[in-house]
Amino acid sequence: MKPSLLEILCCPKCKGDLELHVFESDEESGEIISGDLYCKNCDIHFPIEDGIPNMLLPEQREE
């Protein structure tokens, strides 16, 4: 995931802003490999795995 994607992403529940937490990134490309996006309003974390943000609400995700 490119960090610039954060400019267009919002919480799917409340449409609020998201905070980016990076756990692993590719230094060459600057892409985020793993981390999460956090909505303060809803107290929901959306995981980023293999560079792909999962924007499904927790009750919609398969565990």
Stockholm file with secondary structure:
# STOCKHOLM 1.0

chainA/1-63         MKPSLLEILCCPKCKGDLELHVFESDEESGEIISGDLYCKNCDIHFPIEDGIPNMLLPEQREE
#=GR chainA/1-63 SS CCGGGGGTCCCTTTCCCCEEEEEEECTTTCCEEEEEEEETTTTEEEEEETTEECCSCGGGSCC
#=GC SS_cons        CCGGGGGTCCCTTTCCCCEEEEEEECTTTCCEEEEEEEETTTTEEEEEETTEECCSCGGGSCC
//
